Amino acid sequence: MSDVSVIGLGEMGSALARAFLAGEKTVTAWSRNPARAAPLQAVGAIGAATVADAIAASPITVICLSDYAATLSILEDIGVAIRSEVGLWFN
C-alpha cells in the first residue's frame, strides 16, 4: 500500500506526485495517458494499471483533472466501489 495515489498526471498532477515523492511518501500514479506515468516511475512512483487500482492502492487519492466532467468520466466505471468505500456516488 502506498501513502497517496495521484490520478491525472498533467502538469499539476505530476508536480503534486513529485512533491509527495520529495516528501518521502510512497506514491501510486495513474493517467489516461500511460506515458505520463513513466517519468514518475523513474523517480520512484508506482504505476497503476487502472483508476480502481490507484484508488485501492492508498488511503488518500488526489484527483487532478481538468474539470468535473473529466473526473466523472474516469470514475463512472467504479462508482459502486466508490459508493461502498466512502458513501459517494456519481450519476
Sequence and secondary structure as in RCSB ss.txt:
>XXXX:A:sequence
MSDVSVIGLGEMGSALARAFLAGEKTVTAWSRNPARAAPLQAVGAIGAATVADAIAASPITVICLSDYAATLSIL
EDIGVAIRSEVGLWFN
>XXXX:A:secstr
  SEEEE  SHHHHHHHHHHHHTT  EEEE SSGGGTHHHHHTT EE SSHHHHHHT S EEE  SSHHHHHHHH
GGGHHHHHHHHS    
